[in-house]
């Protein structure tokens, strides 16, 4: 998961929305839009790097037993 260097919170969020579900114009609204734009930008920047970004050592590492079995099969 990408973490962006921006964040937002809306205190008493239930008071910040119109009856139609849209957020009322306010500094909170502007901040949420800023955060979403930044998230979109980071998503676009990293989209083609997904394979690299989700590759983890702990998931690639073989157990000792699996390694021994693989090596022993090659020597037969």
mmCIF file of the N, C-alpha and C atoms, coordinates in Angstrom:
data_MODEL
# 
_entry.id   MODEL 
# 
loop_
_atom_site.group_PDB 
_atom_site.id 
_atom_site.type_symbol 
_atom_site.label_atom_id 
_atom_site.label_alt_id 
_atom_site.label_comp_id 
_atom_site.label_asym_id 
_atom_site.label_entity_id 
_atom_site.label_seq_id 
_atom_site.pdbx_PDB_ins_code 
_atom_site.Cartn_x 
_atom_site.Cartn_y 
_atom_site.Cartn_z 
_atom_site.occupancy 
_atom_site.B_iso_or_equiv 
_atom_site.pdbx_formal_charge 
_atom_site.auth_seq_id 
_atom_site.auth_comp_id 
_atom_site.auth_asym_id 
_atom_site.auth_atom_id 
_atom_site.pdbx_PDB_model_num 
ATOM 1   N N  . UNK A 1 1  ? 0.833   -1.169  0.000   1.00 0.00 ? 1  UNK A N  1 
ATOM 2   C CA . UNK A 1 1  ? 0.000   0.000   0.000   1.00 0.00 ? 1  UNK A CA 1 
ATOM 3   C C  . UNK A 1 1  ? 0.880   1.234   0.000   1.00 0.00 ? 1  UNK A C  1 
ATOM 4   N N  . UNK A 1 2  ? 0.514   2.170   -0.809  1.00 0.00 ? 2  UNK A N  1 
ATOM 5   C CA . UNK A 1 2  ? 1.252   3.426   -0.864  1.00 0.00 ? 2  UNK A CA 1 
ATOM 6   C C  . UNK A 1 2  ? 0.761   4.354   0.233   1.00 0.00 ? 2  UNK A C  1 
ATOM 7   N N  . UNK A 1 3  ? 1.695   4.950   0.916   1.00 0.00 ? 3  UNK A N  1 
ATOM 8   C CA . UNK A 1 3  ? 1.342   5.947   1.919   1.00 0.00 ? 3  UNK A CA 1 
ATOM 9   C C  . UNK A 1 3  ? 1.692   7.311   1.363   1.00 0.00 ? 3  UNK A C  1 
ATOM 10  N N  . UNK A 1 4  ? 0.731   8.192   1.350   1.00 0.00 ? 4  UNK A N  1 
ATOM 11  C CA . UNK A 1 4  ? 0.990   9.535   0.843   1.00 0.00 ? 4  UNK A CA 1 
ATOM 12  C C  . UNK A 1 4  ? 1.332   10.447  2.012   1.00 0.00 ? 4  UNK A C  1 
ATOM 13  N N  . UNK A 1 5  ? 2.131   11.473  1.771   1.00 0.00 ? 5  UNK A N  1 
ATOM 14  C CA . UNK A 1 5  ? 2.549   12.348  2.863   1.00 0.00 ? 5  UNK A CA 1 
ATOM 15  C C  . UNK A 1 5  ? 1.496   13.388  3.233   1.00 0.00 ? 5  UNK A C  1 
ATOM 16  N N  . UNK A 1 6  ? 0.256   13.111  2.953   1.00 0.00 ? 6  UNK A N  1 
ATOM 17  C CA . UNK A 1 6  ? -0.822  14.041  3.240   1.00 0.00 ? 6  UNK A CA 1 
ATOM 18  C C  . UNK A 1 6  ? -1.917  13.263  3.951   1.00 0.00 ? 6  UNK A C  1 
ATOM 19  N N  . UNK A 1 7  ? -2.664  13.919  4.774   1.00 0.00 ? 7  UNK A N  1 
ATOM 20  C CA . UNK A 1 7  ? -3.763  13.248  5.461   1.00 0.00 ? 7  UNK A CA 1 
ATOM 21  C C  . UNK A 1 7  ? -4.862  14.250  5.748   1.00 0.00 ? 7  UNK A C  1 
ATOM 22  N N  . UNK A 1 8  ? -6.018  13.732  6.074   1.00 0.00 ? 8  UNK A N  1 
ATOM 23  C CA . UNK A 1 8  ? -7.136  14.600  6.383   1.00 0.00 ? 8  UNK A CA 1 
ATOM 24  C C  . UNK A 1 8  ? -8.076  13.897  7.342   1.00 0.00 ? 8  UNK A C  1 
ATOM 25  N N  . UNK A 1 9  ? -8.678  14.664  8.194   1.00 0.00 ? 9  UNK A N  1 
ATOM 26  C CA . UNK A 1 9  ? -9.741  14.143  9.047   1.00 0.00 ? 9  UNK A CA 1 
ATOM 27  C C  . UNK A 1 9  ? -10.826 15.218  9.113   1.00 0.00 ? 9  UNK A C  1 
ATOM 28  N N  . UNK A 1 10 ? -12.023 14.766  9.311   1.00 0.00 ? 10 UNK A N  1 
ATOM 29  C CA . UNK A 1 10 ? -13.153 15.688  9.349   1.00 0.00 ? 10 UNK A CA 1 
ATOM 30  C C  . UNK A 1 10 ? -13.888 15.457  10.667  1.00 0.00 ? 10 UNK A C  1 
ATOM 31  N N  . UNK A 1 11 ? -13.692 16.368  11.643  1.00 0.00 ? 11 UNK A N  1 
ATOM 32  C CA . UNK A 1 11 ? -14.419 16.201  12.900  1.00 0.00 ? 11 UNK A CA 1 
ATOM 33  C C  . UNK A 1 11 ? -15.917 16.386  12.667  1.00 0.00 ? 11 UNK A C  1 
ATOM 34  N N  . UNK A 1 12 ? -16.682 15.589  13.361  1.00 0.00 ? 12 UNK A N  1 
ATOM 35  C CA . UNK A 1 12 ? -18.142 15.632  13.227  1.00 0.00 ? 12 UNK A CA 1 
ATOM 36  C C  . UNK A 1 12 ? -18.545 15.563  11.758  1.00 0.00 ? 12 UNK A C  1 
ATOM 37  N N  . UNK A 1 13 ? -18.001 14.581  11.075  1.00 0.00 ? 13 UNK A N  1 
ATOM 38  C CA . UNK A 1 13 ? -18.203 14.448  9.627   1.00 0.00 ? 13 UNK A CA 1 
ATOM 39  C C  . UNK A 1 13 ? -19.683 14.427  9.253   1.00 0.00 ? 13 UNK A C  1 
ATOM 40  N N  . UNK A 1 14 ? -20.508 13.866  10.103  1.00 0.00 ? 14 UNK A N  1 
ATOM 41  C CA . UNK A 1 14 ? -21.942 13.793  9.783   1.00 0.00 ? 14 UNK A CA 1 
ATOM 42  C C  . UNK A 1 14 ? -22.566 15.176  9.600   1.00 0.00 ? 14 UNK A C  1 
ATOM 43  N N  . UNK A 1 15 ? -21.930 16.220  10.114  1.00 0.00 ? 15 UNK A N  1 
ATOM 44  C CA . UNK A 1 15 ? -22.440 17.586  9.948   1.00 0.00 ? 15 UNK A CA 1 
ATOM 45  C C  . UNK A 1 15 ? -21.916 18.250  8.676   1.00 0.00 ? 15 UNK A C  1 
ATOM 46  N N  . UNK A 1 16 ? -20.981 17.622  8.005   1.00 0.00 ? 16 UNK A N  1 
ATOM 47  C CA . UNK A 1 16 ? -20.323 18.229  6.841   1.00 0.00 ? 16 UNK A CA 1 
ATOM 48  C C  . UNK A 1 16 ? -20.909 17.795  5.503   1.00 0.00 ? 16 UNK A C  1 
ATOM 49  N N  . UNK A 1 17 ? -22.039 17.088  5.527   1.00 0.00 ? 17 UNK A N  1 
ATOM 50  C CA . UNK A 1 17 ? -22.618 16.597  4.282   1.00 0.00 ? 17 UNK A CA 1 
ATOM 51  C C  . UNK A 1 17 ? -24.013 17.155  4.055   1.00 0.00 ? 17 UNK A C  1 
ATOM 52  N N  . UNK A 1 18 ? -24.316 17.398  2.784   1.00 0.00 ? 18 UNK A N  1 
ATOM 53  C CA . UNK A 1 18 ? -25.650 17.839  2.372   1.00 0.00 ? 18 UNK A CA 1 
ATOM 54  C C  . UNK A 1 18 ? -26.594 16.638  2.393   1.00 0.00 ? 18 UNK A C  1 
ATOM 55  N N  . UNK A 1 19 ? -27.875 16.897  2.271   1.00 0.00 ? 19 UNK A N  1 
ATOM 56  C CA . UNK A 1 19 ? -28.880 15.822  2.255   1.00 0.00 ? 19 UNK A CA 1 
ATOM 57  C C  . UNK A 1 19 ? -28.678 14.873  1.073   1.00 0.00 ? 19 UNK A C  1 
ATOM 58  N N  . UNK A 1 20 ? -28.120 15.387  -0.042  1.00 0.00 ? 20 UNK A N  1 
ATOM 59  C CA . UNK A 1 20 ? -27.910 14.537  -1.226  1.00 0.00 ? 20 UNK A CA 1 
ATOM 60  C C  . UNK A 1 20 ? -26.628 13.707  -1.139  1.00 0.00 ? 20 UNK A C  1 
ATOM 61  N N  . UNK A 1 21 ? -25.898 13.820  -0.008  1.00 0.00 ? 21 UNK A N  1 
ATOM 62  C CA . UNK A 1 21 ? -24.702 13.011  0.191   1.00 0.00 ? 21 UNK A CA 1 
ATOM 63  C C  . UNK A 1 21 ? -23.399 13.683  -0.214  1.00 0.00 ? 21 UNK A C  1 
ATOM 64  N N  . UNK A 1 22 ? -23.489 14.859  -0.803  1.00 0.00 ? 22 UNK A N  1 
ATOM 65  C CA . UNK A 1 22 ? -22.269 15.578  -1.191  1.00 0.00 ? 22 UNK A CA 1 
ATOM 66  C C  . UNK A 1 22 ? -21.725 16.356  0.002   1.00 0.00 ? 22 UNK A C  1 
ATOM 67  N N  . UNK A 1 23 ? -20.414 16.479  0.056   1.00 0.00 ? 23 UNK A N  1 
ATOM 68  C CA . UNK A 1 23 ? -19.792 17.222  1.137   1.00 0.00 ? 23 UNK A CA 1 
ATOM 69  C C  . UNK A 1 23 ? -19.994 18.716  0.912   1.00 0.00 ? 23 UNK A C  1 
ATOM 70  N N  . UNK A 1 24 ? -20.319 19.422  1.979   1.00 0.00 ? 24 UNK A N  1 
ATOM 71  C CA . UNK A 1 24 ? -20.530 20.873  1.894   1.00 0.00 ? 24 UNK A CA 1 
ATOM 72  C C  . UNK A 1 24 ? -19.213 21.569  1.550   1.00 0.00 ? 24 UNK A C  1 
ATOM 73  N N  . UNK A 1 25 ? -19.277 22.670  0.796   1.00 0.00 ? 25 UNK A N  1 
ATOM 74  C CA . UNK A 1 25 ? -18.061 23.457  0.545   1.00 0.00 ? 25 UNK A CA 1 
ATOM 75  C C  . UNK A 1 25 ? -17.503 23.983  1.878   1.00 0.00 ? 25 UNK A C  1 
ATOM 76  N N  . UNK A 1 26 ? -16.243 23.692  2.117   1.00 0.00 ? 26 UNK A N  1 
ATOM 77  C CA . UNK A 1 26 ? -15.593 24.121  3.362   1.00 0.00 ? 26 UNK A CA 1 
ATOM 78  C C  . UNK A 1 26 ? -14.104 23.828  3.257   1.00 0.00 ? 26 UNK A C  1 
ATOM 79  N N  . UNK A 1 27 ? -13.325 24.311  4.200   1.00 0.00 ? 27 UNK A N  1 
ATOM 80  C CA . UNK A 1 27 ? -11.902 23.948  4.220   1.00 0.00 ? 27 UNK A CA 1 
ATOM 81  C C  . UNK A 1 27 ? -11.698 22.433  4.362   1.00 0.00 ? 27 UNK A C  1 
ATOM 82  N N  . UNK A 1 28 ? -12.628 21.742  5.053   1.00 0.00 ? 28 UNK A N  1 
ATOM 83  C CA . UNK A 1 28 ? -12.526 20.284  5.166   1.00 0.00 ? 28 UNK A CA 1 
ATOM 84  C C  . UNK A 1 28 ? -12.666 19.639  3.787   1.00 0.00 ? 28 UNK A C  1 
ATOM 85  N N  . UNK A 1 29 ? -13.627 20.114  3.022   1.00 0.00 ? 29 UNK A N  1 
ATOM 86  C CA . UNK A 1 29 ? -13.838 19.602  1.666   1.00 0.00 ? 29 UNK A CA 1 
ATOM 87  C C  . UNK A 1 29 ? -12.576 19.804  0.833   1.00 0.00 ? 29 UNK A C  1 
ATOM 88  N N  . UNK A 1 30 ? -12.017 21.007  0.897   1.00 0.00 ? 30 UNK A N  1 
ATOM 89  C CA . UNK A 1 30 ? -10.809 21.305  0.126   1.00 0.00 ? 30 UNK A CA 1 
ATOM 90  C C  . UNK A 1 30 ? -9.660  20.387  0.525   1.00 0.00 ? 30 UNK A C  1 
ATOM 91  N N  . UNK A 1 31 ? -9.532  20.114  1.802   1.00 0.00 ? 31 UNK A N  1 
ATOM 92  C CA . UNK A 1 31 ? -8.453  19.247  2.288   1.00 0.00 ? 31 UNK A CA 1 
ATOM 93  C C  . UNK A 1 31 ? -8.645  17.811  1.799   1.00 0.00 ? 31 UNK A C  1 
ATOM 94  N N  . UNK A 1 32 ? -9.874  17.325  1.839   1.00 0.00 ? 32 UNK A N  1 
ATOM 95  C CA . UNK A 1 32 ? -10.144 15.970  1.352   1.00 0.00 ? 32 UNK A CA 1 
ATOM 96  C C  . UNK A 1 32 ? -9.827  15.879  -0.143  1.00 0.00 ? 32 UNK A C  1 
ATOM 97  N N  . UNK A 1 33 ? -10.186 16.909  -0.902  1.00 0.00 ? 33 UNK A N  1 
ATOM 98  C CA . UNK A 1 33 ? -9.879  16.915  -2.336  1.00 0.00 ? 33 UNK A CA 1 
ATOM 99  C C  . UNK A 1 33 ? -8.366  16.923  -2.544  1.00 0.00 ? 33 UNK A C  1 
ATOM 100 N N  . UNK A 1 34 ? -7.640  17.711  -1.753  1.00 0.00 ? 34 UNK A N  1 
ATOM 101 C CA . UNK A 1 34 ? -6.168  17.719  -1.852  1.00 0.00 ? 34 UNK A CA 1 
ATOM 102 C C  . UNK A 1 34 ? -5.597  16.322  -1.637  1.00 0.00 ? 34 UNK A C  1 
ATOM 103 N N  . UNK A 1 35 ? -6.081  15.634  -0.604  1.00 0.00 ? 35 UNK A N  1 
ATOM 104 C CA . UNK A 1 35 ? -5.586  14.296  -0.294  1.00 0.00 ? 35 UNK A CA 1 
ATOM 105 C C  . UNK A 1 35 ? -5.901  13.329  -1.436  1.00 0.00 ? 35 UNK A C  1 
ATOM 106 N N  . UNK A 1 36 ? -7.099  13.400  -1.971  1.00 0.00 ? 36 UNK A N  1 
ATOM 107 C CA . UNK A 1 36 ? -7.479  12.494  -3.059  1.00 0.00 ? 36 UNK A CA 1 
ATOM 108 C C  . UNK A 1 36 ? -6.670  12.767  -4.325  1.00 0.00 ? 36 UNK A C  1 
ATOM 109 N N  . UNK A 1 37 ? -6.403  14.038  -4.614  1.00 0.00 ? 37 UNK A N  1 
ATOM 110 C CA . UNK A 1 37 ? -5.557  14.346  -5.774  1.00 0.00 ? 37 UNK A CA 1 
ATOM 111 C C  . UNK A 1 37 ? -4.162  13.769  -5.599  1.00 0.00 ? 37 UNK A C  1 
ATOM 112 N N  . UNK A 1 38 ? -3.625  13.910  -4.394  1.00 0.00 ? 38 UNK A N  1 
ATOM 113 C CA . UNK A 1 38 ? -2.286  13.387  -4.131  1.00 0.00 ? 38 UNK A CA 1 
ATOM 114 C C  . UNK A 1 38 ? -2.273  11.864  -4.235  1.00 0.00 ? 38 UNK A C  1 
ATOM 115 N N  . UNK A 1 39 ? -3.306  11.206  -3.740  1.00 0.00 ? 39 UNK A N  1 
ATOM 116 C CA . UNK A 1 39 ? -3.406  9.758   -3.855  1.00 0.00 ? 39 UNK A CA 1 
ATOM 117 C C  . UNK A 1 39 ? -3.457  9.335   -5.319  1.00 0.00 ? 39 UNK A C  1 
ATOM 118 N N  . UNK A 1 40 ? -4.209  10.058  -6.119  1.00 0.00 ? 40 UNK A N  1 
ATOM 119 C CA . UNK A 1 40 ? -4.280  9.762   -7.551  1.00 0.00 ? 40 UNK A CA 1 
ATOM 120 C C  . UNK A 1 40 ? -2.908  9.925   -8.205  1.00 0.00 ? 40 UNK A C  1 
ATOM 121 N N  . UNK A 1 41 ? -2.211  10.984  -7.873  1.00 0.00 ? 41 UNK A N  1 
ATOM 122 C CA . UNK A 1 41 ? -0.879  11.221  -8.453  1.00 0.00 ? 41 UNK A CA 1 
ATOM 123 C C  . UNK A 1 41 ? 0.088   10.089  -8.094  1.00 0.00 ? 41 UNK A C  1 
ATOM 124 N N  . UNK A 1 42 ? 0.088   9.672   -6.819  1.00 0.00 ? 42 UNK A N  1 
ATOM 125 C CA . UNK A 1 42 ? 0.974   8.579   -6.410  1.00 0.00 ? 42 UNK A CA 1 
ATOM 126 C C  . UNK A 1 42 ? 0.579   7.278   -7.091  1.00 0.00 ? 42 UNK A C  1 
ATOM 127 N N  . UNK A 1 43 ? -0.713  7.077   -7.283  1.00 0.00 ? 43 UNK A N  1 
ATOM 128 C CA . UNK A 1 43 ? -1.180  5.879   -7.980  1.00 0.00 ? 43 UNK A CA 1 
ATOM 129 C C  . UNK A 1 43 ? -0.671  5.870   -9.415  1.00 0.00 ? 43 UNK A C  1 
ATOM 130 N N  . UNK A 1 44 ? -0.769  6.998   -10.096 1.00 0.00 ? 44 UNK A N  1 
ATOM 131 C CA . UNK A 1 44 ? -0.283  7.084   -11.472 1.00 0.00 ? 44 UNK A CA 1 
ATOM 132 C C  . UNK A 1 44 ? 1.228   6.887   -11.547 1.00 0.00 ? 44 UNK A C  1 
ATOM 133 N N  . UNK A 1 45 ? 1.954   7.435   -10.583 1.00 0.00 ? 45 UNK A N  1 
ATOM 134 C CA . UNK A 1 45 ? 3.415   7.306   -10.580 1.00 0.00 ? 45 UNK A CA 1 
ATOM 135 C C  . UNK A 1 45 ? 3.879   5.873   -10.337 1.00 0.00 ? 45 UNK A C  1 
ATOM 136 N N  . UNK A 1 46 ? 3.108   5.125   -9.565  1.00 0.00 ? 46 UNK A N  1 
ATOM 137 C CA . UNK A 1 46 ? 3.549   3.778   -9.177  1.00 0.00 ? 46 UNK A CA 1 
ATOM 138 C C  . UNK A 1 46 ? 2.825   2.660   -9.915  1.00 0.00 ? 46 UNK A C  1 
ATOM 139 N N  . UNK A 1 47 ? 1.877   2.988   -10.757 1.00 0.00 ? 47 UNK A N  1 
ATOM 140 C CA . UNK A 1 47 ? 1.037   1.970   -11.411 1.00 0.00 ? 47 UNK A CA 1 
ATOM 141 C C  . UNK A 1 47 ? 1.861   0.898   -12.126 1.00 0.00 ? 47 UNK A C  1 
ATOM 142 N N  . UNK A 1 48 ? 2.851   1.282   -12.892 1.00 0.00 ? 48 UNK A N  1 
ATOM 143 C CA . UNK A 1 48 ? 3.636   0.314   -13.659 1.00 0.00 ? 48 UNK A CA 1 
ATOM 144 C C  . UNK A 1 48 ? 4.715   -0.371  -12.830 1.00 0.00 ? 48 UNK A C  1 
ATOM 145 N N  . UNK A 1 49 ? 4.796   -0.045  -11.557 1.00 0.00 ? 49 UNK A N  1 
ATOM 146 C CA . UNK A 1 49 ? 5.815   -0.620  -10.674 1.00 0.00 ? 49 UNK A CA 1 
ATOM 147 C C  . UNK A 1 49 ? 5.226   -1.622  -9.697  1.00 0.00 ? 49 UNK A C  1 
ATOM 148 N N  . UNK A 1 50 ? 3.980   -2.029  -9.895  1.00 0.00 ? 50 UNK A N  1 
ATOM 149 C CA . UNK A 1 50 ? 3.297   -2.880  -8.917  1.00 0.00 ? 50 UNK A CA 1 
ATOM 150 C C  . UNK A 1 50 ? 4.067   -4.163  -8.627  1.00 0.00 ? 50 UNK A C  1 
ATOM 151 N N  . UNK A 1 51 ? 4.565   -4.840  -9.645  1.00 0.00 ? 51 UNK A N  1 
ATOM 152 C CA . UNK A 1 51 ? 5.279   -6.096  -9.419  1.00 0.00 ? 51 UNK A CA 1 
ATOM 153 C C  . UNK A 1 51 ? 6.483   -5.884  -8.507  1.00 0.00 ? 51 UNK A C  1 
ATOM 154 N N  . UNK A 1 52 ? 7.209   -4.814  -8.722  1.00 0.00 ? 52 UNK A N  1 
ATOM 155 C CA . UNK A 1 52 ? 8.375   -4.507  -7.893  1.00 0.00 ? 52 UNK A CA 1 
ATOM 156 C C  . UNK A 1 52 ? 7.953   -4.102  -6.483  1.00 0.00 ? 52 UNK A C  1 
ATOM 157 N N  . UNK A 1 53 ? 6.922   -3.283  -6.364  1.00 0.00 ? 53 UNK A N  1 
ATOM 158 C CA . UNK A 1 53 ? 6.530   -2.744  -5.064  1.00 0.00 ? 53 UNK A CA 1 
ATOM 159 C C  . UNK A 1 53 ? 5.909   -3.785  -4.136  1.00 0.00 ? 53 UNK A C  1 
ATOM 160 N N  . UNK A 1 54 ? 5.302   -4.816  -4.681  1.00 0.00 ? 54 UNK A N  1 
ATOM 161 C CA . UNK A 1 54 ? 4.669   -5.824  -3.828  1.00 0.00 ? 54 UNK A CA 1 
ATOM 162 C C  . UNK A 1 54 ? 5.540   -7.063  -3.638  1.00 0.00 ? 54 UNK A C  1 
ATOM 163 N N  . UNK A 1 55 ? 6.742   -7.068  -4.191  1.00 0.00 ? 55 UNK A N  1 
ATOM 164 C CA . UNK A 1 55 ? 7.670   -8.185  -4.044  1.00 0.00 ? 55 UNK A CA 1 
ATOM 165 C C  . UNK A 1 55 ? 8.330   -8.103  -2.668  1.00 0.00 ? 55 UNK A C  1 
ATOM 166 N N  . UNK A 1 56 ? 8.159   -9.142  -1.863  1.00 0.00 ? 56 UNK A N  1 
ATOM 167 C CA . UNK A 1 56 ? 8.682   -9.123  -0.502  1.00 0.00 ? 56 UNK A CA 1 
ATOM 168 C C  . UNK A 1 56 ? 9.670   -10.260 -0.289  1.00 0.00 ? 56 UNK A C  1 
ATOM 169 N N  . UNK A 1 57 ? 10.741  -9.951  0.403   1.00 0.00 ? 57 UNK A N  1 
ATOM 170 C CA . UNK A 1 57 ? 11.751  -10.942 0.733   1.00 0.00 ? 57 UNK A CA 1 
ATOM 171 C C  . UNK A 1 57 ? 11.129  -12.122 1.475   1.00 0.00 ? 57 UNK A C  1 
ATOM 172 N N  . UNK A 1 58 ? 10.303  -11.817 2.465   1.00 0.00 ? 58 UNK A N  1 
ATOM 173 C CA . UNK A 1 58 ? 9.744   -12.880 3.295   1.00 0.00 ? 58 UNK A CA 1 
ATOM 174 C C  . UNK A 1 58 ? 8.875   -13.844 2.489   1.00 0.00 ? 58 UNK A C  1 
ATOM 175 N N  . UNK A 1 59 ? 8.291   -13.370 1.392   1.00 0.00 ? 59 UNK A N  1 
ATOM 176 C CA . UNK A 1 59 ? 7.480   -14.250 0.556   1.00 0.00 ? 59 UNK A CA 1 
ATOM 177 C C  . UNK A 1 59 ? 8.322   -15.002 -0.478  1.00 0.00 ? 59 UNK A C  1 
ATOM 178 N N  . UNK A 1 60 ? 9.498   -14.488 -0.807  1.00 0.00 ? 60 UNK A N  1 
ATOM 179 C CA . UNK A 1 60 ? 10.385  -15.161 -1.767  1.00 0.00 ? 60 UNK A CA 1 
ATOM 180 C C  . UNK A 1 60 ? 11.258  -16.202 -1.091  1.00 0.00 ? 60 UNK A C  1 
ATOM 181 N N  . UNK A 1 61 ? 11.551  -16.009 0.150   1.00 0.00 ? 61 UNK A N  1 
ATOM 182 C CA . UNK A 1 61 ? 12.486  -16.851 0.886   1.00 0.00 ? 61 UNK A CA 1 
ATOM 183 C C  . UNK A 1 61 ? 11.966  -18.277 0.998   1.00 0.00 ? 61 UNK A C  1 
ATOM 184 N N  . UNK A 1 62 ? 12.797  -19.192 0.660   1.00 0.00 ? 62 UNK A N  1 
ATOM 185 C CA . UNK A 1 62 ? 12.434  -20.608 0.770   1.00 0.00 ? 62 UNK A CA 1 
ATOM 186 C C  . UNK A 1 62 ? 12.699  -21.095 2.189   1.00 0.00 ? 62 UNK A C  1 
ATOM 187 N N  . UNK A 1 63 ? 11.902  -22.025 2.612   1.00 0.00 ? 63 UNK A N  1 
ATOM 188 C CA . UNK A 1 63 ? 12.194  -22.651 3.898   1.00 0.00 ? 63 UNK A CA 1 
ATOM 189 C C  . UNK A 1 63 ? 13.430  -23.539 3.720   1.00 0.00 ? 63 UNK A C  1 
ATOM 190 N N  . UNK A 1 64 ? 14.077  -23.851 4.813   1.00 0.00 ? 64 UNK A N  1 
ATOM 191 C CA . UNK A 1 64 ? 15.265  -24.706 4.745   1.00 0.00 ? 64 UNK A CA 1 
ATOM 192 C C  . UNK A 1 64 ? 14.909  -26.063 4.149   1.00 0.00 ? 64 UNK A C  1 
ATOM 193 N N  . UNK A 1 65 ? 13.761  -26.597 4.519   1.00 0.00 ? 65 UNK A N  1 
ATOM 194 C CA . UNK A 1 65 ? 13.350  -27.909 4.000   1.00 0.00 ? 65 UNK A CA 1 
ATOM 195 C C  . UNK A 1 65 ? 13.105  -27.851 2.495   1.00 0.00 ? 65 UNK A C  1 
ATOM 196 N N  . UNK A 1 66 ? 12.440  -26.809 2.017   1.00 0.00 ? 66 UNK A N  1 
ATOM 197 C CA . UNK A 1 66 ? 12.167  -26.683 0.587   1.00 0.00 ? 66 UNK A CA 1 
ATOM 198 C C  . UNK A 1 66 ? 13.469  -26.500 -0.186  1.00 0.00 ? 66 UNK A C  1 
ATOM 199 N N  . UNK A 1 67 ? 14.398  -25.742 0.353   1.00 0.00 ? 67 UNK A N  1 
ATOM 200 C CA . UNK A 1 67 ? 15.688  -25.543 -0.294  1.00 0.00 ? 67 UNK A CA 1 
ATOM 201 C C  . UNK A 1 67 ? 16.454  -26.854 -0.380  1.00 0.00 ? 67 UNK A C  1 
ATOM 202 N N  . UNK A 1 68 ? 16.502  -27.605 0.709   1.00 0.00 ? 68 UNK A N  1 
ATOM 203 C CA . UNK A 1 68 ? 17.202  -28.894 0.706   1.00 0.00 ? 68 UNK A CA 1 
ATOM 204 C C  . UNK A 1 68 ? 16.597  -29.838 -0.313  1.00 0.00 ? 68 UNK A C  1 
ATOM 205 N N  . UNK A 1 69 ? 15.293  -29.890 -0.372  1.00 0.00 ? 69 UNK A N  1 
ATOM 206 C CA . UNK A 1 69 ? 14.613  -30.763 -1.322  1.00 0.00 ? 69 UNK A CA 1 
ATOM 207 C C  . UNK A 1 69 ? 14.921  -30.347 -2.757  1.00 0.00 ? 69 UNK A C  1 
ATOM 208 N N  . UNK A 1 70 ? 14.907  -29.067 -3.031  1.00 0.00 ? 70 UNK A N  1 
ATOM 209 C CA . UNK A 1 70 ? 15.176  -28.575 -4.401  1.00 0.00 ? 70 UNK A CA 1 
ATOM 210 C C  . UNK A 1 70 ? 16.613  -28.875 -4.801  1.00 0.00 ? 70 UNK A C  1 
ATOM 211 N N  . UNK A 1 71 ? 17.550  -28.645 -3.895  1.00 0.00 ? 71 UNK A N  1 
ATOM 212 C CA . UNK A 1 71 ? 18.956  -28.884 -4.198  1.00 0.00 ? 71 UNK A CA 1 
ATOM 213 C C  . UNK A 1 71 ? 19.205  -30.387 -4.378  1.00 0.00 ? 71 UNK A C  1 
ATOM 214 N N  . UNK A 1 72 ? 18.615  -31.203 -3.553  1.00 0.00 ? 72 UNK A N  1 
ATOM 215 C CA . UNK A 1 72 ? 18.806  -32.658 -3.653  1.00 0.00 ? 72 UNK A CA 1 
ATOM 216 C C  . UNK A 1 72 ? 18.196  -33.211 -4.937  1.00 0.00 ? 72 UNK A C  1 
ATOM 217 N N  . UNK A 1 73 ? 17.118  -32.647 -5.431  1.00 0.00 ? 73 UNK A N  1 
ATOM 218 C CA . UNK A 1 73 ? 16.532  -33.106 -6.670  1.00 0.00 ? 73 UNK A CA 1 
ATOM 219 C C  . UNK A 1 73 ? 17.443  -32.833 -7.862  1.00 0.00 ? 73 UNK A C  1 
ATOM 220 N N  . UNK A 1 74 ? 18.173  -31.732 -7.818  1.00 0.00 ? 74 UNK A N  1 
ATOM 221 C CA . UNK A 1 74 ? 19.078  -31.402 -8.919  1.00 0.00 ? 74 UNK A CA 1 
ATOM 222 C C  . UNK A 1 74 ? 20.275  -32.336 -8.995  1.00 0.00 ? 74 UNK A C  1 
ATOM 223 N N  . UNK A 1 75 ? 20.676  -32.860 -7.834  1.00 0.00 ? 75 UNK A N  1 
ATOM 224 C CA . UNK A 1 75 ? 21.872  -33.712 -7.835  1.00 0.00 ? 75 UNK A CA 1 
ATOM 225 C C  . UNK A 1 75 ? 21.574  -35.161 -8.192  1.00 0.00 ? 75 UNK A C  1 
ATOM 226 N N  . UNK A 1 76 ? 20.317  -35.513 -8.372  1.00 0.00 ? 76 UNK A N  1 
ATOM 227 C CA . UNK A 1 76 ? 19.956  -36.900 -8.706  1.00 0.00 ? 76 UNK A CA 1 
ATOM 228 C C  . UNK A 1 76 ? 20.128  -37.130 -10.186 1.00 0.00 ? 76 UNK A C  1 
# 
